[in-house]
Amino acid sequence: MQTVERWLSMAGTANRAPGHPEANGASPPRPLHPFVAEAGDLVALTLETGQPERFLWIDEKGVADNIGARTGNPREYRKHNLWIPPSVGWSTLDARAQCLVADVLVMLNLIERDGHPDEVEERMIRAEQPGTSSLPPCIRSDRRPLRPDLRAGMADPPAPGTTCPPDCKFQLCPYPPRGCVPRGEIREPFCRQQQALLPGRVRRCLPRGLRRKTPHWVSMRVRELDGFWQQMAGRTRS
Ligand SMILES: [Zn+2]
């Protein structure tokens, strides 16, 4: 826990300019971004269990695109000399890690969209709102402004911020319409798994400490989050 806390105290400081009060760690620690806090917990669980493939991943897109082999083959670890063999997909991940990967992917797609570098940079800055709860209301409390059902029409895709609530500082909604995230589209099985993870639908018994409700960064009804992933699952159908 001490090791992980030390790492968390450094999180985000590498990008601060040298003159910035947070650059040398002199200022009081900022509240952690909820995704970073969750990743910290998962790293602690990794160190505790010695099973990195359950709590960590190499690439969000890669792990969400693949269900993966159900059991890790120790030979494969040795062959690749890696902590996590490349055959691992989301089915190997713990439920908490699956939830984090999913919402990180949603945020990445909101920020990166078609990938034009200047615009990505601007949106990245908007996504790092200091002093706020650090996640847009459209991720945290009401996902309707994301409009995951939108299709790319004849006109240009709607500009980021078009469907955000008026007081939203993040200005990232709607989620890029269908056809506007060709590489980044989250595949249907992974969306269905997000629905399956929601309380009331989980049938298997998880060990203490790994039992989940909705992710702690989310404050909305289970039914609303279920509806969001239902729409996301339908996007990749014709
Ligand atoms: Zn929004």
py3Dmol code that shows the C-alpha trace and the ligand (Angstrom):
import py3Dmol

protein = """\
ATOM      1  CA  MET A   1       0.000   0.000   0.000  1.00  0.00           C
ATOM      2  CA  GLN A   2       2.866   2.389   0.820  1.00  0.00           C
ATOM      3  CA  THR A   3       4.513   1.707  -2.511  1.00  0.00           C
ATOM      4  CA  VAL A   4       1.301   2.366  -4.396  1.00  0.00           C
ATOM      5  CA  GLU A   5       0.603   5.510  -2.373  1.00  0.00           C
ATOM      6  CA  ARG A   6       4.028   6.844  -3.274  1.00  0.00           C
ATOM      7  CA  TRP A   7       3.363   6.188  -6.960  1.00  0.00           C
ATOM      8  CA  LEU A   8      -0.038   7.872  -6.674  1.00  0.00           C
ATOM      9  CA  SER A   9       1.555  10.947  -5.081  1.00  0.00           C
ATOM     10  CA  MET A  10       3.614  11.342  -8.269  1.00  0.00           C
ATOM     11  CA  ALA A  11       0.727  10.683 -10.650  1.00  0.00           C
ATOM     12  CA  GLY A  12       0.247  13.529 -13.109  1.00  0.00           C
ATOM     13  CA  THR A  13       3.209  15.558 -11.871  1.00  0.00           C
ATOM     14  CA  ALA A  14       5.460  14.644 -14.832  1.00  0.00           C
ATOM     15  CA  ASN A  15       3.402  16.851 -17.128  1.00  0.00           C
ATOM     16  CA  ARG A  16       3.653  19.944 -14.931  1.00  0.00           C
ATOM     17  CA  ALA A  17       5.936  22.749 -16.079  1.00  0.00           C
ATOM     18  CA  PRO A  18       9.043  23.174 -13.862  1.00  0.00           C
ATOM     19  CA  GLY A  19       7.712  26.406 -12.306  1.00  0.00           C
ATOM     20  CA  HIS A  20       4.333  24.910 -11.495  1.00  0.00           C
ATOM     21  CA  PRO A  21       3.709  24.612  -7.718  1.00  0.00           C
ATOM     22  CA  GLU A  22       2.839  20.959  -8.185  1.00  0.00           C
ATOM     23  CA  ALA A  23       5.992  20.204 -10.197  1.00  0.00           C
ATOM     24  CA  ASN A  24       8.251  19.585  -7.193  1.00  0.00           C
ATOM     25  CA  GLY A  25       5.602  18.005  -5.010  1.00  0.00           C
ATOM     26  CA  ALA A  26       5.645  20.985  -2.618  1.00  0.00           C
ATOM     27  CA  SER A  27       1.941  21.769  -2.771  1.00  0.00           C
ATOM     28  CA  PRO A  28      -0.663  19.675  -0.969  1.00  0.00           C
ATOM     29  CA  PRO A  29      -1.745  16.686  -3.028  1.00  0.00           C
ATOM     30  CA  ARG A  30      -4.674  17.179  -5.350  1.00  0.00           C
ATOM     31  CA  PRO A  31      -7.585  14.816  -5.103  1.00  0.00           C
ATOM     32  CA  LEU A  32      -6.840  11.888  -7.362  1.00  0.00           C
ATOM     33  CA  HIS A  33      -8.688  11.513 -10.612  1.00  0.00           C
ATOM     34  CA  PRO A  34     -11.188   8.703  -9.968  1.00  0.00           C
ATOM     35  CA  PHE A  35      -9.703   6.593 -12.765  1.00  0.00           C
ATOM     36  CA  VAL A  36      -6.205   6.977 -11.298  1.00  0.00           C
ATOM     37  CA  ALA A  37      -7.470   6.124  -7.812  1.00  0.00           C
ATOM     38  CA  GLU A  38      -9.108   2.968  -9.156  1.00  0.00           C
ATOM     39  CA  ALA A  39      -5.982   2.015 -11.098  1.00  0.00           C
ATOM     40  CA  GLY A  40      -4.035   2.464  -7.833  1.00  0.00           C
ATOM     41  CA  ASP A  41      -6.326  -0.030  -6.092  1.00  0.00           C
ATOM     42  CA  LEU A  42      -5.873  -2.486  -8.943  1.00  0.00           C
ATOM     43  CA  VAL A  43      -2.095  -2.142  -8.762  1.00  0.00           C
ATOM     44  CA  ALA A  44      -2.225  -2.841  -5.023  1.00  0.00           C
ATOM     45  CA  LEU A  45      -4.311  -5.970  -5.734  1.00  0.00           C
ATOM     46  CA  THR A  46      -1.743  -7.001  -8.345  1.00  0.00           C
ATOM     47  CA  LEU A  47       1.093  -6.767  -5.838  1.00  0.00           C
ATOM     48  CA  GLU A  48      -0.974  -8.589  -3.234  1.00  0.00           C
ATOM     49  CA  THR A  49      -1.992 -11.486  -5.482  1.00  0.00           C
ATOM     50  CA  GLY A  50       0.928 -11.646  -7.912  1.00  0.00           C
ATOM     51  CA  GLN A  51      -1.610 -11.955 -10.744  1.00  0.00           C
ATOM     52  CA  PRO A  52      -1.095  -8.924 -13.013  1.00  0.00           C
ATOM     53  CA  GLU A  53      -3.265 -10.348 -15.818  1.00  0.00           C
ATOM     54  CA  ARG A  54      -6.340  -9.984 -13.547  1.00  0.00           C
ATOM     55  CA  PHE A  55      -5.900  -6.326 -12.688  1.00  0.00           C
ATOM     56  CA  LEU A  56      -3.656  -4.672 -15.290  1.00  0.00           C
ATOM     57  CA  TRP A  57      -3.654  -4.438 -19.055  1.00  0.00           C
ATOM     58  CA  ILE A  58      -1.227  -3.307 -21.706  1.00  0.00           C
ATOM     59  CA  ASP A  59      -3.581  -1.472 -24.058  1.00  0.00           C
ATOM     60  CA  GLU A  60      -7.235  -0.549 -23.434  1.00  0.00           C
ATOM     61  CA  LYS A  61      -8.325  -1.124 -26.985  1.00  0.00           C
ATOM     62  CA  GLY A  62      -6.454  -4.395 -27.311  1.00  0.00           C
ATOM     63  CA  VAL A  63      -7.845  -5.911 -24.139  1.00  0.00           C
ATOM     64  CA  ALA A  64     -11.440  -4.754 -24.803  1.00  0.00           C
ATOM     65  CA  ASP A  65     -11.393  -6.141 -28.348  1.00  0.00           C
ATOM     66  CA  ASN A  66     -10.484  -9.651 -27.263  1.00  0.00           C
ATOM     67  CA  ILE A  67     -12.267 -12.043 -24.976  1.00  0.00           C
ATOM     68  CA  GLY A  68      -8.978 -13.892 -24.622  1.00  0.00           C
ATOM     69  CA  ALA A  69      -7.959 -17.294 -23.409  1.00  0.00           C
ATOM     70  CA  ARG A  70      -9.706 -18.358 -20.212  1.00  0.00           C
ATOM     71  CA  THR A  71      -6.640 -19.757 -18.487  1.00  0.00           C
ATOM     72  CA  GLY A  72      -3.125 -18.374 -18.639  1.00  0.00           C
ATOM     73  CA  ASN A  73      -0.539 -20.758 -20.008  1.00  0.00           C
ATOM     74  CA  PRO A  74       2.677 -20.357 -17.981  1.00  0.00           C
ATOM     75  CA  ARG A  75       4.767 -21.335 -20.999  1.00  0.00           C
ATOM     76  CA  GLU A  76       3.490 -18.369 -22.908  1.00  0.00           C
ATOM     77  CA  TYR A  77       4.630 -15.991 -20.166  1.00  0.00           C
ATOM     78  CA  ARG A  78       8.149 -17.370 -20.429  1.00  0.00           C
ATOM     79  CA  LYS A  79       8.155 -17.307 -24.193  1.00  0.00           C
ATOM     80  CA  HIS A  80       7.294 -13.615 -24.330  1.00  0.00           C
ATOM     81  CA  ASN A  81       9.114 -12.683 -21.136  1.00  0.00           C
ATOM     82  CA  LEU A  82       6.126 -10.561 -20.164  1.00  0.00           C
ATOM     83  CA  TRP A  83       4.038 -10.057 -17.047  1.00  0.00           C
ATOM     84  CA  ILE A  84       0.903 -10.300 -19.140  1.00  0.00           C
ATOM     85  CA  PRO A  85       0.813 -12.661 -22.136  1.00  0.00           C
ATOM     86  CA  PRO A  86      -0.540 -11.131 -25.356  1.00  0.00           C
ATOM     87  CA  SER A  87      -3.371 -13.710 -25.554  1.00  0.00           C
ATOM     88  CA  VAL A  88      -5.064 -12.157 -22.513  1.00  0.00           C
ATOM     89  CA  GLY A  89      -8.388 -10.431 -23.155  1.00  0.00           C
ATOM     90  CA  TRP A  90     -11.071  -8.904 -20.974  1.00  0.00           C
ATOM     91  CA  SER A  91     -12.424 -12.233 -19.705  1.00  0.00           C
ATOM     92  CA  THR A  92      -9.244 -12.663 -17.650  1.00  0.00           C
ATOM     93  CA  LEU A  93      -9.723  -9.280 -15.985  1.00  0.00           C
ATOM     94  CA  ASP A  94     -11.387  -8.820 -12.634  1.00  0.00           C
ATOM     95  CA  ALA A  95     -14.783  -7.089 -12.747  1.00  0.00           C
ATOM     96  CA  ARG A  96     -13.350  -3.835 -11.358  1.00  0.00           C
ATOM     97  CA  ALA A  97     -10.693  -3.761 -14.058  1.00  0.00           C
ATOM     98  CA  GLN A  98     -13.303  -4.459 -16.750  1.00  0.00           C
ATOM     99  CA  CYS A  99     -15.359  -1.470 -15.567  1.00  0.00           C
ATOM    100  CA  LEU A 100     -12.326   0.813 -15.524  1.00  0.00           C
ATOM    101  CA  VAL A 101     -11.173  -0.208 -18.997  1.00  0.00           C
ATOM    102  CA  ALA A 102     -14.665   0.479 -20.336  1.00  0.00           C
ATOM    103  CA  ASP A 103     -15.015   4.007 -18.995  1.00  0.00           C
ATOM    104  CA  VAL A 104     -11.408   4.894 -19.860  1.00  0.00           C
ATOM    105  CA  LEU A 105     -12.223   3.868 -23.437  1.00  0.00           C
ATOM    106  CA  VAL A 106     -15.350   6.029 -23.480  1.00  0.00           C
ATOM    107  CA  MET A 107     -13.320   9.019 -22.237  1.00  0.00           C
ATOM    108  CA  LEU A 108     -10.518   8.348 -24.733  1.00  0.00           C
ATOM    109  CA  ASN A 109     -12.992   8.259 -27.605  1.00  0.00           C
ATOM    110  CA  LEU A 110     -14.575  11.487 -26.390  1.00  0.00           C
ATOM    111  CA  ILE A 111     -11.164  13.169 -26.343  1.00  0.00           C
ATOM    112  CA  GLU A 112      -9.476  11.605 -29.367  1.00  0.00           C
ATOM    113  CA  ARG A 113     -12.389  11.334 -31.818  1.00  0.00           C
ATOM    114  CA  ASP A 114     -10.980  11.510 -35.343  1.00  0.00           C
ATOM    115  CA  GLY A 115      -7.508  12.098 -33.946  1.00  0.00           C
ATOM    116  CA  HIS A 116      -6.661  15.599 -35.263  1.00  0.00           C
ATOM    117  CA  PRO A 117      -3.705  16.416 -32.959  1.00  0.00           C
ATOM    118  CA  ASP A 118      -4.429  20.111 -32.153  1.00  0.00           C
ATOM    119  CA  GLU A 119      -8.045  19.394 -31.341  1.00  0.00           C
ATOM    120  CA  VAL A 120      -7.170  16.332 -29.291  1.00  0.00           C
ATOM    121  CA  GLU A 121      -4.794  18.521 -27.273  1.00  0.00           C
ATOM    122  CA  GLU A 122      -7.532  21.117 -26.630  1.00  0.00           C
ATOM    123  CA  ARG A 123      -9.996  18.490 -25.514  1.00  0.00           C
ATOM    124  CA  MET A 124      -7.382  16.850 -23.301  1.00  0.00           C
ATOM    125  CA  ILE A 125      -6.902  20.191 -21.521  1.00  0.00           C
ATOM    126  CA  ARG A 126     -10.684  20.558 -21.099  1.00  0.00           C
ATOM    127  CA  ALA A 127     -10.850  17.038 -19.693  1.00  0.00           C
ATOM    128  CA  GLU A 128      -8.380  17.992 -16.941  1.00  0.00           C
ATOM    129  CA  GLN A 129     -10.665  20.413 -15.142  1.00  0.00           C
ATOM    130  CA  PRO A 130      -8.887  21.396 -11.931  1.00  0.00           C
ATOM    131  CA  GLY A 131     -11.001  21.751  -8.820  1.00  0.00           C
ATOM    132  CA  THR A 132     -14.023  19.990 -10.242  1.00  0.00           C
ATOM    133  CA  SER A 133     -14.967  16.435  -9.656  1.00  0.00           C
ATOM    134  CA  SER A 134     -12.628  15.654 -12.589  1.00  0.00           C
ATOM    135  CA  LEU A 135     -15.134  13.594 -14.568  1.00  0.00           C
ATOM    136  CA  PRO A 136     -17.743  15.121 -16.872  1.00  0.00           C
ATOM    137  CA  PRO A 137     -21.350  14.919 -15.657  1.00  0.00           C
ATOM    138  CA  CYS A 138     -22.016  12.899 -18.811  1.00  0.00           C
ATOM    139  CA  ILE A 139     -19.829  10.090 -17.482  1.00  0.00           C
ATOM    140  CA  ARG A 140     -20.683  10.512 -13.819  1.00  0.00           C
ATOM    141  CA  SER A 141     -24.366  11.192 -13.420  1.00  0.00           C
ATOM    142  CA  ASP A 142     -26.306  11.290 -16.664  1.00  0.00           C
ATOM    143  CA  ARG A 143     -25.086   9.662 -19.865  1.00  0.00           C
ATOM    144  CA  ARG A 144     -27.956  10.829 -22.044  1.00  0.00           C
ATOM    145  CA  PRO A 145     -25.967  13.810 -23.469  1.00  0.00           C
ATOM    146  CA  LEU A 146     -23.480  11.290 -24.884  1.00  0.00           C
ATOM    147  CA  ARG A 147     -26.174  10.265 -27.398  1.00  0.00           C
ATOM    148  CA  PRO A 148     -24.526   6.939 -28.268  1.00  0.00           C
ATOM    149  CA  ASP A 149     -27.345   6.228 -30.721  1.00  0.00           C
ATOM    150  CA  LEU A 150     -26.252   8.989 -33.130  1.00  0.00           C
ATOM    151  CA  ARG A 151     -25.336   7.978 -36.647  1.00  0.00           C
ATOM    152  CA  ALA A 152     -23.037   9.967 -38.873  1.00  0.00           C
ATOM    153  CA  GLY A 153     -25.315  11.783 -41.284  1.00  0.00           C
ATOM    154  CA  MET A 154     -24.675  13.589 -44.526  1.00  0.00           C
ATOM    155  CA  ALA A 155     -23.420  16.668 -42.681  1.00  0.00           C
ATOM    156  CA  ASP A 156     -20.297  16.883 -40.528  1.00  0.00           C
ATOM    157  CA  PRO A 157     -20.480  15.090 -37.196  1.00  0.00           C
ATOM    158  CA  PRO A 158     -21.801  17.378 -34.432  1.00  0.00           C
ATOM    159  CA  ALA A 159     -19.053  19.458 -32.791  1.00  0.00           C
ATOM    160  CA  PRO A 160     -17.939  18.375 -29.304  1.00  0.00           C
ATOM    161  CA  GLY A 161     -20.026  20.234 -26.712  1.00  0.00           C
ATOM    162  CA  THR A 162     -23.143  20.417 -28.882  1.00  0.00           C
ATOM    163  CA  THR A 163     -25.201  18.155 -26.647  1.00  0.00           C
ATOM    164  CA  CYS A 164     -23.556  18.913 -23.277  1.00  0.00           C
ATOM    165  CA  PRO A 165     -25.693  20.454 -20.520  1.00  0.00           C
ATOM    166  CA  PRO A 166     -25.261  24.274 -20.548  1.00  0.00           C
ATOM    167  CA  ASP A 167     -23.117  24.346 -17.401  1.00  0.00           C
ATOM    168  CA  CYS A 168     -20.768  21.551 -18.508  1.00  0.00           C
ATOM    169  CA  LYS A 169     -17.146  22.766 -18.623  1.00  0.00           C
ATOM    170  CA  PHE A 170     -15.903  19.674 -20.412  1.00  0.00           C
ATOM    171  CA  GLN A 171     -17.723  20.222 -23.719  1.00  0.00           C
ATOM    172  CA  LEU A 172     -17.105  16.747 -25.070  1.00  0.00           C
ATOM    173  CA  CYS A 173     -20.619  15.485 -25.919  1.00  0.00           C
ATOM    174  CA  PRO A 174     -21.934  13.852 -27.974  1.00  0.00           C
ATOM    175  CA  TYR A 175     -19.946  10.631 -28.165  1.00  0.00           C
ATOM    176  CA  PRO A 176     -18.579  10.429 -31.737  1.00  0.00           C
ATOM    177  CA  PRO A 177     -21.434   9.109 -33.903  1.00  0.00           C
ATOM    178  CA  ARG A 178     -21.356   5.680 -35.461  1.00  0.00           C
ATOM    179  CA  GLY A 179     -18.862   5.591 -38.290  1.00  0.00           C
ATOM    180  CA  CYS A 180     -16.742   8.347 -36.694  1.00  0.00           C
ATOM    181  CA  VAL A 181     -14.649   6.059 -34.484  1.00  0.00           C
ATOM    182  CA  PRO A 182     -13.731   3.361 -36.989  1.00  0.00           C
ATOM    183  CA  ARG A 183     -10.761   2.125 -34.971  1.00  0.00           C
ATOM    184  CA  GLY A 184     -12.087   3.016 -31.555  1.00  0.00           C
ATOM    185  CA  GLU A 185     -15.552   1.484 -31.645  1.00  0.00           C
ATOM    186  CA  ILE A 186     -16.112  -0.603 -28.511  1.00  0.00           C
ATOM    187  CA  ARG A 187     -17.147  -4.096 -29.569  1.00  0.00           C
ATOM    188  CA  GLU A 188     -20.514  -5.568 -28.695  1.00  0.00           C
ATOM    189  CA  PRO A 189     -19.356  -8.473 -26.457  1.00  0.00           C
ATOM    190  CA  PHE A 190     -17.497  -6.055 -24.205  1.00  0.00           C
ATOM    191  CA  CYS A 191     -20.556  -3.756 -23.999  1.00  0.00           C
ATOM    192  CA  ARG A 192     -22.737  -6.764 -23.111  1.00  0.00           C
ATOM    193  CA  GLN A 193     -20.232  -7.684 -20.415  1.00  0.00           C
ATOM    194  CA  GLN A 194     -20.610  -4.190 -18.921  1.00  0.00           C
ATOM    195  CA  GLN A 195     -24.340  -4.862 -18.643  1.00  0.00           C
ATOM    196  CA  ALA A 196     -23.683  -8.277 -17.129  1.00  0.00           C
ATOM    197  CA  LEU A 197     -21.455  -6.711 -14.464  1.00  0.00           C
ATOM    198  CA  LEU A 198     -24.198  -4.472 -13.121  1.00  0.00           C
ATOM    199  CA  PRO A 199     -25.732  -5.341  -9.767  1.00  0.00           C
ATOM    200  CA  GLY A 200     -28.780  -7.527  -9.946  1.00  0.00           C
ATOM    201  CA  ARG A 201     -27.324  -9.282 -12.943  1.00  0.00           C
ATOM    202  CA  VAL A 202     -24.166 -10.673 -11.370  1.00  0.00           C
ATOM    203  CA  ARG A 203     -24.831 -14.312 -10.586  1.00  0.00           C
ATOM    204  CA  ARG A 204     -21.429 -15.517  -9.512  1.00  0.00           C
ATOM    205  CA  CYS A 205     -20.099 -14.976  -6.041  1.00  0.00           C
ATOM    206  CA  LEU A 206     -17.088 -12.695  -5.902  1.00  0.00           C
ATOM    207  CA  PRO A 207     -14.609 -12.796  -3.029  1.00  0.00           C
ATOM    208  CA  ARG A 208     -14.853 -10.083  -0.400  1.00  0.00           C
ATOM    209  CA  GLY A 209     -13.192  -6.867  -1.539  1.00  0.00           C
ATOM    210  CA  LEU A 210     -13.946  -7.607  -5.169  1.00  0.00           C
ATOM    211  CA  ARG A 211     -17.754  -7.379  -4.894  1.00  0.00           C
ATOM    212  CA  ARG A 212     -18.946  -4.528  -7.037  1.00  0.00           C
ATOM    213  CA  LYS A 213     -21.842  -2.185  -7.363  1.00  0.00           C
ATOM    214  CA  THR A 214     -21.768   0.441 -10.068  1.00  0.00           C
ATOM    215  CA  PRO A 215     -18.237   1.897 -10.377  1.00  0.00           C
ATOM    216  CA  HIS A 216     -17.555   4.366  -7.551  1.00  0.00           C
ATOM    217  CA  TRP A 217     -17.109   7.260 -10.032  1.00  0.00           C
ATOM    218  CA  VAL A 218     -20.659   6.765 -11.276  1.00  0.00           C
ATOM    219  CA  SER A 219     -23.739   8.138  -9.549  1.00  0.00           C
ATOM    220  CA  MET A 220     -26.730   7.048 -11.568  1.00  0.00           C
ATOM    221  CA  ARG A 221     -29.310   4.321 -11.443  1.00  0.00           C
ATOM    222  CA  VAL A 222     -28.272   0.857 -12.518  1.00  0.00           C
ATOM    223  CA  ARG A 223     -31.054   0.976 -15.092  1.00  0.00           C
ATOM    224  CA  GLU A 224     -29.572   4.132 -16.661  1.00  0.00           C
ATOM    225  CA  LEU A 225     -26.069   2.700 -16.916  1.00  0.00           C
ATOM    226  CA  ASP A 226     -27.544  -0.516 -18.313  1.00  0.00           C
ATOM    227  CA  GLY A 227     -29.392   1.521 -20.946  1.00  0.00           C
ATOM    228  CA  PHE A 228     -26.188   3.300 -21.937  1.00  0.00           C
ATOM    229  CA  TRP A 229     -24.335   0.022 -22.530  1.00  0.00           C
ATOM    230  CA  GLN A 230     -27.358  -1.371 -24.328  1.00  0.00           C
ATOM    231  CA  GLN A 231     -27.105   1.515 -26.810  1.00  0.00           C
ATOM    232  CA  MET A 232     -23.332   1.134 -27.048  1.00  0.00           C
ATOM    233  CA  ALA A 233     -23.754  -2.571 -27.807  1.00  0.00           C
ATOM    234  CA  GLY A 234     -26.119  -1.767 -30.673  1.00  0.00           C
ATOM    235  CA  ARG A 235     -23.705   0.636 -32.363  1.00  0.00           C
ATOM    236  CA  THR A 236     -21.598  -1.997 -34.060  1.00  0.00           C
ATOM    237  CA  ARG A 237     -24.631  -3.645 -35.668  1.00  0.00           C
ATOM    238  CA  SER A 238     -25.569  -2.602 -39.151  1.00  0.00           C
TER     239      SER A 238
END
"""
ligand_1 = """\
1
ZN
Zn -21.045 16.378 -21.859
"""
view = py3Dmol.view(width=600, height=400)
view.addModel(protein, "pdb")
view.setStyle({"model": 0}, {"cartoon": {"style": "trace"}})
view.addModel(ligand_1, "xyz")
view.setStyle({"model": 1}, {"stick": {}})
view.zoomTo()
view.show()
